[in-house]
Amino acid sequence: MHYFQSNIEGELVDALQRFGNEVDGIVLNPAAYTHTSVAIGDCIAAIKAPVIEVHISNVHAREEFRKLSHVSAKAAGTICGLGLDGYRLAIEHLVQIR
């Protein structure tokens, strides 16, 4: 198991590329990069590991610009609005499909 956190888009892409073909799954909270990062979305599409996108808040109940995601269409699944439980649920799902 690996854990990585960064507020820098390029570092997130680097980590996805580094681990994305070696691990069984990735739980990713791309935060505001969800709505702006074509690079993260493209990277997810290029790696083997399934990615579960997690958001603590319900992004669909927030500002209009948050309804656009460059990540969701590339992710294996998305969990939003369930608070920190979303991380647990994402991990449980990845263990189940493994």
Biopython code that builds the backbone (N, CA, C, O; Angstrom):
import numpy as np
from Bio.PDB.StructureBuilder import StructureBuilder

atoms = [
    (1, "MET", "N", (0.851, -1.173, 0.000)),
    (1, "MET", "CA", (0.000, 0.000, 0.000)),
    (1, "MET", "C", (0.896, 1.236, 0.000)),
    (1, "MET", "O", (1.901, 1.299, 0.709)),
    (2, "HIS", "N", (0.514, 2.194, -0.797)),
    (2, "HIS", "CA", (1.235, 3.457, -0.881)),
    (2, "HIS", "C", (0.263, 4.583, -0.564)),
    (2, "HIS", "O", (-0.937, 4.484, -0.821)),
    (3, "TYR", "N", (0.802, 5.644, -0.005)),
    (3, "TYR", "CA", (0.022, 6.842, 0.251)),
    (3, "TYR", "C", (0.803, 8.007, -0.325)),
    (3, "TYR", "O", (2.011, 8.119, -0.114)),
    (4, "PHE", "N", (0.113, 8.873, -1.054)),
    (4, "PHE", "CA", (0.763, 10.040, -1.629)),
    (4, "PHE", "C", (-0.194, 11.210, -1.563)),
    (4, "PHE", "O", (-1.376, 11.063, -1.873)),
    (5, "GLN", "N", (0.295, 12.358, -1.168)),
    (5, "GLN", "CA", (-0.505, 13.577, -1.124)),
    (5, "GLN", "C", (0.324, 14.710, -1.696)),
    (5, "GLN", "O", (1.504, 14.855, -1.377)),
    (6, "SER", "N", (-0.298, 15.505, -2.537)),
    (6, "SER", "CA", (0.354, 16.699, -3.060)),
    (6, "SER", "C", (-0.708, 17.694, -3.471)),
    (6, "SER", "O", (-1.824, 17.323, -3.833)),
    (7, "ASN", "N", (-0.350, 18.947, -3.411)),
    (7, "ASN", "CA", (-1.209, 20.017, -3.913)),
    (7, "ASN", "C", (-0.731, 20.489, -5.282)),
    (7, "ASN", "O", (-1.208, 21.500, -5.797)),
    (8, "ILE", "N", (0.210, 19.754, -5.866)),
    (8, "ILE", "CA", (0.817, 20.148, -7.138)),
    (8, "ILE", "C", (0.381, 19.165, -8.227)),
    (8, "ILE", "O", (0.636, 17.965, -8.129)),
    (9, "GLU", "N", (-0.267, 19.679, -9.247)),
    (9, "GLU", "CA", (-0.831, 18.851, -10.311)),
    (9, "GLU", "C", (0.203, 17.914, -10.935)),
    (9, "GLU", "O", (-0.063, 16.722, -11.086)),
    (10, "GLY", "N", (1.349, 18.420, -11.291)),
    (10, "GLY", "CA", (2.374, 17.593, -11.926)),
    (10, "GLY", "C", (2.857, 16.463, -11.038)),
    (10, "GLY", "O", (3.159, 15.375, -11.528)),
    (11, "GLU", "N", (2.934, 16.704, -9.747)),
    (11, "GLU", "CA", (3.330, 15.647, -8.812)),
    (11, "GLU", "C", (2.266, 14.555, -8.736)),
    (11, "GLU", "O", (2.598, 13.379, -8.594)),
    (12, "LEU", "N", (1.000, 14.929, -8.828)),
    (12, "LEU", "CA", (-0.076, 13.936, -8.838)),
    (12, "LEU", "C", (-0.001, 13.082, -10.103)),
    (12, "LEU", "O", (-0.161, 11.863, -10.040)),
    (13, "VAL", "N", (0.242, 13.717, -11.247)),
    (13, "VAL", "CA", (0.399, 12.976, -12.498)),
    (13, "VAL", "C", (1.597, 12.036, -12.406)),
    (13, "VAL", "O", (1.508, 10.877, -12.809)),
    (14, "ASP", "N", (2.713, 12.529, -11.878)),
    (14, "ASP", "CA", (3.900, 11.683, -11.717)),
    (14, "ASP", "C", (3.609, 10.459, -10.858)),
    (14, "ASP", "O", (4.038, 9.353, -11.186)),
    (15, "ALA", "N", (2.884, 10.651, -9.761)),
    (15, "ALA", "CA", (2.566, 9.533, -8.863)),
    (15, "ALA", "C", (1.626, 8.542, -9.550)),
    (15, "ALA", "O", (1.805, 7.331, -9.419)),
    (16, "LEU", "N", (0.634, 9.040, -10.274)),
    (16, "LEU", "CA", (-0.269, 8.143, -11.004)),
    (16, "LEU", "C", (0.516, 7.325, -12.028)),
    (16, "LEU", "O", (0.284, 6.125, -12.176)),
    (17, "GLN", "N", (1.433, 7.967, -12.728)),
    (17, "GLN", "CA", (2.250, 7.248, -13.707)),
    (17, "GLN", "C", (3.182, 6.242, -13.032)),
    (17, "GLN", "O", (3.377, 5.139, -13.542)),
    (18, "ARG", "N", (3.750, 6.612, -11.903)),
    (18, "ARG", "CA", (4.697, 5.747, -11.197)),
    (18, "ARG", "C", (4.015, 4.491, -10.655)),
    (18, "ARG", "O", (4.570, 3.397, -10.759)),
    (19, "PHE", "N", (2.825, 4.635, -10.081)),
    (19, "PHE", "CA", (2.165, 3.509, -9.432)),
    (19, "PHE", "C", (1.043, 2.882, -10.262)),
    (19, "PHE", "O", (0.628, 1.760, -9.972)),
    (20, "GLY", "N", (0.555, 3.566, -11.264)),
    (20, "GLY", "CA", (-0.639, 3.158, -11.983)),
    (20, "GLY", "C", (-0.591, 1.849, -12.731)),
    (20, "GLY", "O", (-1.634, 1.304, -13.091)),
    (21, "ASN", "N", (0.602, 1.331, -12.973)),
    (21, "ASN", "CA", (0.718, 0.037, -13.635)),
    (21, "ASN", "C", (1.301, -1.021, -12.709)),
    (21, "ASN", "O", (1.614, -2.130, -13.139)),
    (22, "GLU", "N", (1.443, -0.669, -11.430)),
    (22, "GLU", "CA", (2.033, -1.589, -10.453)),
    (22, "GLU", "C", (1.071, -1.998, -9.348)),
    (22, "GLU", "O", (1.264, -3.037, -8.717)),
    (23, "VAL", "N", (0.045, -1.203, -9.106)),
    (23, "VAL", "CA", (-0.859, -1.465, -7.990)),
    (23, "VAL", "C", (-2.193, -2.007, -8.503)),
    (23, "VAL", "O", (-2.493, -1.922, -9.694)),
    (24, "ASP", "N", (-2.989, -2.564, -7.588)),
    (24, "ASP", "CA", (-4.281, -3.140, -7.957)),
    (24, "ASP", "C", (-5.396, -2.105, -8.045)),
    (24, "ASP", "O", (-6.451, -2.390, -8.611)),
    (25, "GLY", "N", (-5.186, -0.927, -7.507)),
    (25, "GLY", "CA", (-6.207, 0.112, -7.555)),
    (25, "GLY", "C", (-5.721, 1.383, -6.900)),
    (25, "GLY", "O", (-4.780, 1.369, -6.106)),
    (26, "ILE", "N", (-6.368, 2.481, -7.239)),
    (26, "ILE", "CA", (-5.993, 3.798, -6.719)),
    (26, "ILE", "C", (-7.244, 4.517, -6.248)),
    (26, "ILE", "O", (-8.257, 4.542, -6.948)),
    (27, "VAL", "N", (-7.171, 5.103, -5.058)),
    (27, "VAL", "CA", (-8.208, 5.991, -4.552)),
    (27, "VAL", "C", (-7.660, 7.402, -4.699)),
    (27, "VAL", "O", (-6.596, 7.719, -4.165)),
    (28, "LEU", "N", (-8.379, 8.241, -5.415)),
    (28, "LEU", "CA", (-7.880, 9.579, -5.733)),
    (28, "LEU", "C", (-8.921, 10.633, -5.404)),
    (28, "LEU", "O", (-10.066, 10.552, -5.849)),
    (29, "ASN", "N", (-8.518, 11.617, -4.627)),
    (29, "ASN", "CA", (-9.324, 12.817, -4.445)),
    (29, "ASN", "C", (-8.586, 13.930, -5.187)),
    (29, "ASN", "O", (-7.648, 14.519, -4.649)),
    (30, "PRO", "N", (-9.004, 14.218, -6.419)),
    (30, "PRO", "CA", (-8.302, 15.231, -7.189)),
    (30, "PRO", "C", (-8.667, 16.662, -6.813)),
    (30, "PRO", "O", (-8.138, 17.612, -7.389)),
    (31, "ALA", "N", (-9.561, 16.813, -5.857)),
    (31, "ALA", "CA", (-9.958, 18.135, -5.355)),
    (31, "ALA", "C", (-10.325, 19.057, -6.519)),
    (31, "ALA", "O", (-11.022, 18.629, -7.438)),
    (32, "ALA", "N", (-9.879, 20.293, -6.499)),
    (32, "ALA", "CA", (-10.245, 21.248, -7.551)),
    (32, "ALA", "C", (-9.671, 20.873, -8.906)),
    (32, "ALA", "O", (-10.161, 21.337, -9.935)),
    (33, "TYR", "N", (-8.636, 20.035, -8.919)),
    (33, "TYR", "CA", (-8.092, 19.585, -10.215)),
    (33, "TYR", "C", (-9.112, 18.756, -10.996)),
    (33, "TYR", "O", (-8.979, 18.590, -12.209)),
    (34, "THR", "N", (-10.114, 18.243, -10.316)),
    (34, "THR", "CA", (-11.207, 17.536, -10.987)),
    (34, "THR", "C", (-11.748, 18.363, -12.141)),
    (34, "THR", "O", (-12.027, 17.839, -13.219)),
    (35, "HIS", "N", (-11.890, 19.648, -11.904)),
    (35, "HIS", "CA", (-12.572, 20.544, -12.822)),
    (35, "HIS", "C", (-11.640, 21.243, -13.800)),
    (35, "HIS", "O", (-12.097, 21.918, -14.723)),
    (36, "THR", "N", (-10.334, 21.084, -13.602)),
    (36, "THR", "CA", (-9.390, 21.846, -14.426)),
    (36, "THR", "C", (-8.316, 21.005, -15.090)),
    (36, "THR", "O", (-7.709, 21.464, -16.058)),
    (37, "SER", "N", (-8.056, 19.800, -14.617)),
    (37, "SER", "CA", (-6.872, 19.074, -15.067)),
    (37, "SER", "C", (-7.168, 18.023, -16.135)),
    (37, "SER", "O", (-7.597, 16.907, -15.839)),
    (38, "VAL", "N", (-6.930, 18.410, -17.365)),
    (38, "VAL", "CA", (-6.984, 17.451, -18.465)),
    (38, "VAL", "C", (-5.852, 16.444, -18.288)),
    (38, "VAL", "O", (-6.006, 15.270, -18.627)),
    (39, "ALA", "N", (-4.719, 16.894, -17.762)),
    (39, "ALA", "CA", (-3.551, 16.018, -17.579)),
    (39, "ALA", "C", (-3.854, 14.854, -16.637)),
    (39, "ALA", "O", (-3.464, 13.721, -16.921)),
    (40, "ILE", "N", (-4.531, 15.107, -15.539)),
    (40, "ILE", "CA", (-4.868, 14.027, -14.611)),
    (40, "ILE", "C", (-5.860, 13.069, -15.269)),
    (40, "ILE", "O", (-5.712, 11.853, -15.151)),
    (41, "GLY", "N", (-6.853, 13.594, -15.950)),
    (41, "GLY", "CA", (-7.799, 12.734, -16.653)),
    (41, "GLY", "C", (-7.117, 11.871, -17.702)),
    (41, "GLY", "O", (-7.391, 10.675, -17.791)),
    (42, "ASP", "N", (-6.236, 12.457, -18.493)),
    (42, "ASP", "CA", (-5.510, 11.695, -19.507)),
    (42, "ASP", "C", (-4.630, 10.630, -18.881)),
    (42, "ASP", "O", (-4.518, 9.526, -19.413)),
    (43, "CYS", "N", (-4.011, 10.945, -17.767)),
    (43, "CYS", "CA", (-3.142, 9.995, -17.077)),
    (43, "CYS", "C", (-3.950, 8.801, -16.574)),
    (43, "CYS", "O", (-3.515, 7.658, -16.713)),
    (44, "ILE", "N", (-5.100, 9.052, -16.000)),
    (44, "ILE", "CA", (-5.955, 7.963, -15.514)),
    (44, "ILE", "C", (-6.348, 7.043, -16.673)),
    (44, "ILE", "O", (-6.394, 5.823, -16.516)),
    (45, "ALA", "N", (-6.628, 7.631, -17.825)),
    (45, "ALA", "CA", (-7.004, 6.833, -18.991)),
    (45, "ALA", "C", (-5.847, 5.968, -19.480)),
    (45, "ALA", "O", (-6.072, 4.950, -20.134)),
    (46, "ALA", "N", (-4.619, 6.360, -19.172)),
    (46, "ALA", "CA", (-3.442, 5.668, -19.699)),
    (46, "ALA", "C", (-2.875, 4.590, -18.776)),
    (46, "ALA", "O", (-1.993, 3.834, -19.183)),
    (47, "ILE", "N", (-3.366, 4.509, -17.545)),
    (47, "ILE", "CA", (-2.815, 3.529, -16.608)),
    (47, "ILE", "C", (-3.716, 2.312, -16.496)),
    (47, "ILE", "O", (-4.892, 2.350, -16.857)),
    (48, "LYS", "N", (-3.136, 1.229, -15.984)),
    (48, "LYS", "CA", (-3.859, -0.041, -15.867)),
    (48, "LYS", "C", (-4.763, -0.095, -14.638)),
    (48, "LYS", "O", (-5.869, -0.628, -14.711)),
    (49, "ALA", "N", (-4.312, 0.442, -13.529)),
    (49, "ALA", "CA", (-5.042, 0.332, -12.264)),
    (49, "ALA", "C", (-6.376, 1.072, -12.319)),
    (49, "ALA", "O", (-6.438, 2.196, -12.818)),
    (50, "PRO", "N", (-7.446, 0.451, -11.811)),
    (50, "PRO", "CA", (-8.711, 1.182, -11.716)),
    (50, "PRO", "C", (-8.584, 2.298, -10.686)),
    (50, "PRO", "O", (-7.979, 2.123, -9.628)),
    (51, "VAL", "N", (-9.161, 3.440, -11.011)),
    (51, "VAL", "CA", (-9.117, 4.606, -10.131)),
    (51, "VAL", "C", (-10.525, 4.898, -9.649)),
    (51, "VAL", "O", (-11.456, 5.021, -10.445)),
    (52, "ILE", "N", (-10.669, 5.008, -8.335)),
    (52, "ILE", "CA", (-11.932, 5.446, -7.747)),
    (52, "ILE", "C", (-11.744, 6.898, -7.327)),
    (52, "ILE", "O", (-10.891, 7.212, -6.497)),
    (53, "GLU", "N", (-12.540, 7.763, -7.901)),
    (53, "GLU", "CA", (-12.506, 9.197, -7.598)),
    (53, "GLU", "C", (-13.366, 9.438, -6.356)),
    (53, "GLU", "O", (-14.521, 9.018, -6.302)),
    (54, "VAL", "N", (-12.799, 10.110, -5.372)),
    (54, "VAL", "CA", (-13.519, 10.375, -4.121)),
    (54, "VAL", "C", (-13.533, 11.875, -3.843)),
    (54, "VAL", "O", (-12.512, 12.553, -3.956)),
    (55, "HIS", "N", (-14.698, 12.371, -3.482)),
    (55, "HIS", "CA", (-14.856, 13.759, -3.032)),
    (55, "HIS", "C", (-15.611, 13.731, -1.715)),
    (55, "HIS", "O", (-16.638, 13.063, -1.599)),
    (56, "ILE", "N", (-15.117, 14.439, -0.740)),
    (56, "ILE", "CA", (-15.744, 14.480, 0.581)),
    (56, "ILE", "C", (-17.127, 15.146, 0.494)),
    (56, "ILE", "O", (-18.090, 14.680, 1.104)),
    (57, "SER", "N", (-17.207, 16.233, -0.268)),
    (57, "SER", "CA", (-18.487, 16.924, -0.421)),
    (57, "SER", "C", (-19.184, 16.446, -1.689)),
    (57, "SER", "O", (-18.574, 15.792, -2.535)),
    (58, "ASN", "N", (-20.452, 16.772, -1.812)),
    (58, "ASN", "CA", (-21.198, 16.472, -3.026)),
    (58, "ASN", "C", (-20.935, 17.595, -4.023)),
    (58, "ASN", "O", (-21.554, 18.657, -3.954)),
    (59, "VAL", "N", (-20.018, 17.352, -4.942)),
    (59, "VAL", "CA", (-19.629, 18.401, -5.880)),
    (59, "VAL", "C", (-20.800, 18.838, -6.766)),
    (59, "VAL", "O", (-20.800, 19.958, -7.277)),
    (60, "HIS", "N", (-21.788, 17.972, -6.950)),
    (60, "HIS", "CA", (-22.932, 18.313, -7.791)),
    (60, "HIS", "C", (-23.895, 19.280, -7.102)),
    (60, "HIS", "O", (-24.744, 19.884, -7.758)),
    (61, "ALA", "N", (-23.769, 19.424, -5.806)),
    (61, "ALA", "CA", (-24.618, 20.345, -5.055)),
    (61, "ALA", "C", (-23.911, 21.677, -4.796)),
    (61, "ALA", "O", (-24.408, 22.527, -4.058)),
    (62, "ARG", "N", (-22.750, 21.837, -5.415)),
    (62, "ARG", "CA", (-21.972, 23.059, -5.194)),
    (62, "ARG", "C", (-22.063, 23.970, -6.419)),
    (62, "ARG", "O", (-23.045, 23.917, -7.159)),
    (63, "GLU", "N", (-21.065, 24.785, -6.630)),
    (63, "GLU", "CA", (-21.084, 25.752, -7.718)),
    (63, "GLU", "C", (-21.202, 25.053, -9.079)),
    (63, "GLU", "O", (-20.798, 23.901, -9.238)),
    (64, "GLU", "N", (-21.759, 25.768, -10.043)),
    (64, "GLU", "CA", (-22.007, 25.216, -11.377)),
    (64, "GLU", "C", (-20.730, 24.683, -12.031)),
    (64, "GLU", "O", (-20.761, 23.637, -12.679)),
    (65, "PHE", "N", (-19.611, 25.388, -11.869)),
    (65, "PHE", "CA", (-18.379, 24.965, -12.544)),
    (65, "PHE", "C", (-17.881, 23.615, -12.031)),
    (65, "PHE", "O", (-17.089, 22.955, -12.705)),
    (66, "ARG", "N", (-18.329, 23.202, -10.861)),
    (66, "ARG", "CA", (-17.885, 21.922, -10.301)),
    (66, "ARG", "C", (-18.590, 20.723, -10.941)),
    (66, "ARG", "O", (-18.247, 19.578, -10.647)),
    (67, "LYS", "N", (-19.547, 20.971, -11.791)),
    (67, "LYS", "CA", (-20.242, 19.865, -12.462)),
    (67, "LYS", "C", (-19.413, 19.294, -13.611)),
    (67, "LYS", "O", (-19.715, 18.207, -14.105)),
    (68, "LEU", "N", (-18.379, 20.005, -14.041)),
    (68, "LEU", "CA", (-17.473, 19.504, -15.068)),
    (68, "LEU", "C", (-16.347, 18.730, -14.396)),
    (68, "LEU", "O", (-15.671, 19.251, -13.510)),
    (69, "SER", "N", (-16.149, 17.494, -14.816)),
    (69, "SER", "CA", (-15.049, 16.690, -14.280)),
    (69, "SER", "C", (-14.240, 16.112, -15.426)),
    (69, "SER", "O", (-14.783, 15.482, -16.334)),
    (70, "HIS", "N", (-12.939, 16.334, -15.372)),
    (70, "HIS", "CA", (-12.016, 15.720, -16.325)),
    (70, "HIS", "C", (-11.585, 14.348, -15.832)),
    (70, "HIS", "O", (-10.826, 13.658, -16.512)),
    (71, "VAL", "N", (-12.055, 13.948, -14.670)),
    (71, "VAL", "CA", (-11.649, 12.699, -14.036)),
    (71, "VAL", "C", (-12.747, 11.642, -14.116)),
    (71, "VAL", "O", (-12.458, 10.485, -14.423)),
    (72, "SER", "N", (-13.979, 12.006, -13.854)),
    (72, "SER", "CA", (-15.070, 11.032, -13.706)),
    (72, "SER", "C", (-15.218, 10.083, -14.879)),
    (72, "SER", "O", (-15.411, 8.883, -14.679)),
    (73, "ALA", "N", (-15.133, 10.586, -16.080)),
    (73, "ALA", "CA", (-15.321, 9.733, -17.254)),
    (73, "ALA", "C", (-14.193, 8.725, -17.434)),
    (73, "ALA", "O", (-14.365, 7.717, -18.118)),
    (74, "LYS", "N", (-13.047, 8.989, -16.829)),
    (74, "LYS", "CA", (-11.891, 8.089, -16.947)),
    (74, "LYS", "C", (-11.786, 7.145, -15.750)),
    (74, "LYS", "O", (-11.130, 6.106, -15.829)),
    (75, "ALA", "N", (-12.431, 7.506, -14.647)),
    (75, "ALA", "CA", (-12.354, 6.707, -13.423)),
    (75, "ALA", "C", (-13.245, 5.480, -13.507)),
    (75, "ALA", "O", (-14.233, 5.469, -14.241)),
    (76, "ALA", "N", (-12.893, 4.455, -12.758)),
    (76, "ALA", "CA", (-13.729, 3.254, -12.672)),
    (76, "ALA", "C", (-15.011, 3.543, -11.913)),
    (76, "ALA", "O", (-16.021, 2.873, -12.124)),
    (77, "GLY", "N", (-14.981, 4.534, -11.031)),
    (77, "GLY", "CA", (-16.150, 4.910, -10.255)),
    (77, "GLY", "C", (-15.903, 6.210, -9.527)),
    (77, "GLY", "O", (-14.765, 6.657, -9.387)),
    (78, "THR", "N", (-16.984, 6.813, -9.064)),
    (78, "THR", "CA", (-16.901, 8.079, -8.339)),
    (78, "THR", "C", (-17.782, 8.003, -7.104)),
    (78, "THR", "O", (-18.925, 7.547, -7.158)),
    (79, "ILE", "N", (-17.225, 8.459, -5.993)),
    (79, "ILE", "CA", (-17.972, 8.553, -4.742)),
    (79, "ILE", "C", (-17.892, 10.003, -4.291)),
    (79, "ILE", "O", (-16.800, 10.559, -4.168)),
    (80, "CYS", "N", (-19.039, 10.615, -4.045)),
    (80, "CYS", "CA", (-18.995, 11.998, -3.566)),
    (80, "CYS", "C", (-20.104, 12.234, -2.559)),
    (80, "CYS", "O", (-21.171, 11.622, -2.609)),
    (81, "GLY", "N", (-19.809, 13.147, -1.640)),
    (81, "GLY", "CA", (-20.815, 13.570, -0.686)),
    (81, "GLY", "C", (-20.991, 12.689, 0.526)),
    (81, "GLY", "O", (-21.900, 12.924, 1.321)),
    (82, "LEU", "N", (-20.150, 11.677, 0.699)),
    (82, "LEU", "CA", (-20.281, 10.782, 1.848)),
    (82, "LEU", "C", (-19.234, 11.052, 2.915)),
    (82, "LEU", "O", (-18.997, 10.222, 3.792)),
    (83, "GLY", "N", (-18.617, 12.205, 2.834)),
    (83, "GLY", "CA", (-17.604, 12.558, 3.815)),
    (83, "GLY", "C", (-16.409, 11.623, 3.729)),
    (83, "GLY", "O", (-16.102, 11.082, 2.667)),
    (84, "LEU", "N", (-15.749, 11.442, 4.847)),
    (84, "LEU", "CA", (-14.562, 10.592, 4.883)),
    (84, "LEU", "C", (-14.882, 9.120, 4.646)),
    (84, "LEU", "O", (-13.988, 8.344, 4.307)),
    (85, "ASP", "N", (-16.144, 8.721, 4.818)),
    (85, "ASP", "CA", (-16.540, 7.336, 4.534)),
    (85, "ASP", "C", (-16.289, 6.966, 3.072)),
    (85, "ASP", "O", (-16.127, 5.791, 2.746)),
    (86, "GLY", "N", (-16.259, 7.959, 2.204)),
    (86, "GLY", "CA", (-16.012, 7.697, 0.796)),
    (86, "GLY", "C", (-14.693, 6.985, 0.559)),
    (86, "GLY", "O", (-14.599, 6.131, -0.323)),
    (87, "TYR", "N", (-13.671, 7.328, 1.336)),
    (87, "TYR", "CA", (-12.368, 6.675, 1.189)),
    (87, "TYR", "C", (-12.455, 5.200, 1.567)),
    (87, "TYR", "O", (-11.921, 4.338, 0.868)),
    (88, "ARG", "N", (-13.122, 4.921, 2.663)),
    (88, "ARG", "CA", (-13.290, 3.529, 3.103)),
    (88, "ARG", "C", (-14.064, 2.725, 2.072)),
    (88, "ARG", "O", (-13.692, 1.600, 1.740)),
    (89, "LEU", "N", (-15.129, 3.303, 1.576)),
    (89, "LEU", "CA", (-15.943, 2.606, 0.582)),
    (89, "LEU", "C", (-15.157, 2.343, -0.704)),
    (89, "LEU", "O", (-15.306, 1.291, -1.325)),
    (90, "ALA", "N", (-14.337, 3.286, -1.092)),
    (90, "ALA", "CA", (-13.518, 3.105, -2.298)),
    (90, "ALA", "C", (-12.531, 1.964, -2.105)),
    (90, "ALA", "O", (-12.358, 1.134, -2.998)),
    (91, "ILE", "N", (-11.887, 1.916, -0.952)),
    (91, "ILE", "CA", (-10.940, 0.839, -0.669)),
    (91, "ILE", "C", (-11.654, -0.501, -0.616)),
    (91, "ILE", "O", (-11.173, -1.485, -1.178)),
    (92, "GLU", "N", (-12.798, -0.548, 0.055)),
    (92, "GLU", "CA", (-13.554, -1.799, 0.121)),
    (92, "GLU", "C", (-13.932, -2.281, -1.282)),
    (92, "GLU", "O", (-13.859, -3.476, -1.570)),
    (93, "HIS", "N", (-14.327, -1.373, -2.132)),
    (93, "HIS", "CA", (-14.678, -1.760, -3.502)),
    (93, "HIS", "C", (-13.468, -2.321, -4.255)),
    (93, "HIS", "O", (-13.569, -3.346, -4.929)),
    (94, "LEU", "N", (-12.331, -1.644, -4.136)),
    (94, "LEU", "CA", (-11.136, -2.110, -4.836)),
    (94, "LEU", "C", (-10.699, -3.495, -4.330)),
    (94, "LEU", "O", (-10.254, -4.332, -5.115)),
    (95, "VAL", "N", (-10.827, -3.730, -3.023)),
    (95, "VAL", "CA", (-10.487, -5.052, -2.473)),
    (95, "VAL", "C", (-11.451, -6.092, -3.029)),
    (95, "VAL", "O", (-11.037, -7.198, -3.376)),
    (96, "GLN", "N", (-12.713, -5.753, -3.115)),
    (96, "GLN", "CA", (-13.734, -6.690, -3.606)),
    (96, "GLN", "C", (-13.521, -7.076, -5.063)),
    (96, "GLN", "O", (-13.711, -8.239, -5.419)),
    (97, "ILE", "N", (-13.131, -6.128, -5.916)),
    (97, "ILE", "CA", (-12.976, -6.449, -7.345)),
    (97, "ILE", "C", (-11.620, -7.048, -7.686)),
    (97, "ILE", "O", (-11.408, -7.520, -8.803)),
    (98, "ARG", "N", (-10.717, -7.029, -6.740)),
    (98, "ARG", "CA", (-9.366, -7.545, -6.947)),
    (98, "ARG", "C", (-9.375, -8.969, -7.191)),
    (98, "ARG", "O", (-8.318, -9.568, -7.386)),
]
sb = StructureBuilder()
sb.init_structure("model")
sb.init_model(0)
sb.init_chain("A")
sb.init_seg("    ")
for serial, (resi, resn, name, xyz) in enumerate(atoms, 1):
    if name == "N":
        sb.init_residue(resn, " ", resi, " ")
    sb.init_atom(name, np.array(xyz, "f"), 0.0, 1.0, " ", f" {name:<3s}", serial, name[0])
structure = sb.get_structure()
